[in-house]
């Protein structure tokens, strides 16, 4: 088993570190897409919500949205950290999430109608990164990181 150095820790394969890095990139990309969609790329989410429900309701809705996003991303990072620590259940969860993200993205490619094209590509980036993070977790060197017997400690 090949192990990484430095922050990889003793006995942690570099493939696991690659999966961790891809997950961090996916989370960062998700935050970037949310912020750009709400405040930058026209028509912004803030503009659309303000036109529909008024400024106060729009801000309330966006705060709720940001809160839910923070909880989901925090949960995603928690599960990814457990995968990094060698928990097989976390690898399985990340595999399912990555596959679902990719299937939703592939299924919606022709229906998005997102313009400009760069925005459509940026919107797809978190999903593609999440799916890509699954691959290194199943490489031969990484599989040894996950014991076949369940662990009793948290």
N, C-alpha and C positions, 0 to 999 in steps of 0.2 A: 504494500500500500504506500503510495506516494503521499507525503504530507507537505503542507505549505509551511511557510516560515513566518516569523513575526506575529502578526495578529491572528494568524490561522490557528495557533495553539497546537499543543502536542497531539499528534494523532489525528488531526483534522485534515482530510484530503483537500487539495486545492480545488477540486470540482465542487465541493460543498461551499467553499468560499466564493466560487464563481456564481453558484446559485444564489447565495446570500447577496452578492453585489448586484446581480440582475434583479432581485426582488427589491432592493433599495432603490435601484433606478426606476423600476416600475411604479413604486410608491411616489417617488419624486415627480415622475411624469404625470401621474394621476393628479397630484396637487397642481402642477403647472397647467394642465388642461382645464381643471376646474376654475382656477383663477383667471386664465385667459378667456374662458367661455363666459364667466360672470361679468368681467370688467373690461375686456379689451376687444375681443373679436365681435364685430357687428353682425347681426343685432345682438347685443350683449344680453345675458340672462337678466341683469339688473334692469335694462331698458324694457325688455319684454314683460317682466313681472310688474314693473312700475306702470306700464300701459294697461295691464290687465287688472291689477288690484290696488294701485296707488303706491306711493313711495314707502309709507310706513309698513304696509303689509309685505311689500317686496323685500324690504330689509329684514323683517322678521322671518320670512320664508328662507332667505339666503343664510341667515344665522342658523336656522334649523338644518339647512342643507350642509353647511360647513361642520356643524356638530356631528351629524350622522356620518359624514365623510371621515371626520377625525376618529370616530369610534371604529368604523370599518377598517381604516388604514392602520389604526393601532392594533386591532385584532389580527390583521394580516401580518404585521411585523412580529407580534407575539408568536404566532404559529411558525413564522419563518425562523425566529430565534430558537424555537423548540426543535425545528428540523436541523438547524445548525448544531444543536447540542446532541443530535443523534436519535431523536424520537421518530420512530417509523410512522406513527399515526399522523404526525405533522407533515411528513413527506407525502403521505396519501392525501391529506387535505389540500396541500398546495398543488398536487397533481390534478385533483378534481377541479379546483378553482382555475388553474391555468387552462385546462381543457375547455371548461365552460366559457371562460373569457374569449378564447380563440374561436369557439363555435359560434358564439354570439356575434363576434366581429365578422367572421366569414359569412354568416347568414345575413348580416345587415349591410354588406358592402354595396350592393346595388340599390339599396333602399334609403341610404343616408341622405343623398342629395346635398351633401355638405359642399359649400363653395366658400372660399377657394380650395383648391386641391391640397395645398400645404396644410390647411386646417384639418382636412380629412385624414391625412397621414399622421399628423400630430395626435389626433383623437384616437387613432389605432395604436399608437406607440405603447401606452401602458398595458394593453391587452397582449400585444406581441411580446413585450418584455416578460410579462407574467408567464406566458406559455414557454418562452425560451428558458426561463429559470428552472423549469421542470427537467429539461434534458440533462444537465450535468448531475442531477441527483441520482440518475439511473446508470451512469457510466460505471464500469467495473470497479474502479478505485473508490468511488463514492458509496457503492452498495455495501462495502465492508464497514462503513461508518454506522450503519443501522443494524443493531443486533436482531437476530430472529426471535429471541425470547423477550417478552415484554419486561420492561423495567418497573421496579416498585417505587422508585423515588420520583419526585416531581422535578 
